[in-house]
């Protein structure tokens, strides 16, 4: 059963806090689909999550640019690698295979911006985070299987 929860993020610090809360609860094989219009905060969320995960692993801070032009950036996060992909420039779902994402979906934590470009390659158990602007802040909606959502946000979800 898939369920969702909506969280008001009044400012950038709240977005960073949500990313920091979710980061240690993600595991190899988890795919987080980051949805929302340009400027909604997808890359900011990914940047905060990667930074939190690296800090938890005792790794130094690393620059986390948007992968708009490189398509995929990979990061050491201790016991697991994080793949951050921006699929905006893809024109066909078959291009996903050329990026190696199919293997990463099994072995890494994947953060995917513009996930609609995945088409049938979308992992069935993927976690969706939809961001929308709301005044100076954002509204975040997390949608995932109930057990996954309870693992990611145990204080917010009772499943």
SULTA-V33880 format. One record per pair of residues at least 6 apart in sequence whose ideal C-beta (glycine too) atoms are under 6 Angstrom apart, sorted by the first residue. I is the first residue (numbers start at 1). GAP is how many residues later the second one is. D is the distance in Angstrom with one decimal. If there is no record, write none. Layout:
<<I | GAP | D> <I | GAP | D>>
This chain:
<<1 | 145 | 5.1> <2 | 143 | 5.7> <3 | 143 | 4.6> <3 | 146 | 5.6> <4 | 137 | 5.6> <4 | 139 | 4.0> <5 | 137 | 5.4> <5 | 151 | 5.5> <5 | 152 | 5.8> <6 | 135 | 4.8> <7 | 133 | 4.7> <8 | 131 | 6.0> <9 | 6 | 4.8> <9 | 128 | 5.1> <9 | 129 | 4.4> <9 | 131 | 5.6> <10 | 127 | 4.1> <11 | 126 | 5.6> <15 | 26 | 5.6> <15 | 29 | 6.0> <15 | 30 | 5.8> <16 | 32 | 4.2> <19 | 26 | 5.1> <19 | 29 | 3.6> <19 | 30 | 4.0> <20 | 32 | 4.1> <22 | 130 | 5.3> <23 | 26 | 4.7> <23 | 29 | 3.9> <23 | 30 | 4.4> <24 | 32 | 5.5> <25 | 126 | 5.6> <25 | 127 | 5.0> <26 | 83 | 4.8> <28 | 52 | 4.7> <28 | 79 | 5.7> <29 | 77 | 5.9> <30 | 79 | 5.3> <31 | 74 | 5.6> <31 | 79 | 4.3> <31 | 92 | 4.7> <31 | 95 | 4.4> <32 | 79 | 5.1> <32 | 95 | 4.9> <32 | 97 | 5.9> <33 | 79 | 5.2> <33 | 82 | 3.8> <33 | 93 | 5.1> <33 | 95 | 4.8> <34 | 8 | 4.1> <34 | 79 | 4.8> <34 | 95 | 5.5> <35 | 95 | 4.4> <36 | 6 | 5.7> <36 | 94 | 5.8> <36 | 95 | 3.8> <36 | 96 | 5.9> <40 | 91 | 4.1> <40 | 93 | 5.9> <41 | 90 | 4.8> <41 | 97 | 5.3> <42 | 71 | 4.7> <43 | 23 | 4.6> <46 | 38 | 5.2> <46 | 65 | 4.6> <47 | 17 | 4.3> <50 | 14 | 5.1> <50 | 25 | 5.3> <50 | 32 | 5.6> <53 | 24 | 4.3> <54 | 23 | 5.6> <57 | 20 | 5.6> <57 | 21 | 2.8> <67 | 6 | 4.6> <67 | 17 | 5.5> <67 | 19 | 4.4> <68 | 18 | 4.8> <72 | 11 | 6.0> <72 | 13 | 4.7> <72 | 27 | 5.4> <73 | 11 | 4.9> <74 | 7 | 5.7> <74 | 9 | 5.4> <75 | 7 | 4.5> <80 | 29 | 5.7> <81 | 27 | 4.5> <82 | 27 | 4.8> <83 | 21 | 4.5> <83 | 25 | 4.9> <83 | 27 | 4.8> <84 | 27 | 4.7> <85 | 27 | 5.1> <86 | 27 | 4.4> <87 | 27 | 4.4> <87 | 30 | 3.8> <88 | 26 | 4.4> <90 | 27 | 4.4> <93 | 26 | 3.1> <93 | 28 | 5.6> <96 | 22 | 5.8> <96 | 25 | 4.6> <104 | 6 | 5.4> <105 | 18 | 5.1> <127 | 17 | 4.2> <128 | 15 | 4.3> <129 | 13 | 5.5> <130 | 11 | 4.6> <131 | 7 | 5.2> <131 | 9 | 5.6> <132 | 7 | 4.8> <146 | 13 | 3.7> <149 | 8 | 4.9> <150 | 7 | 4.8> <150 | 9 | 4.2>>
